[in-house]
Amino acid sequence: MYQGLREYFDFYNFDRPHQSLGYRTPEETYSNFSDTFPPPG
């Protein structure tokens, strides 16, 4: 069961385009997030 969930989450976050993200994947949308908002310090 865990393997199936893992595969689904990988698909959902890395392969499936999301309408709310402009038909990009979450990975595409947030991969540069740390460049945009560097950690404090």
Buried (B, 14 or more C-beta within 10 A) or exposed (E): EEEEEEEEEEEEBEEEEBEEEEEBBBEBEEEEEEEEEEEEE
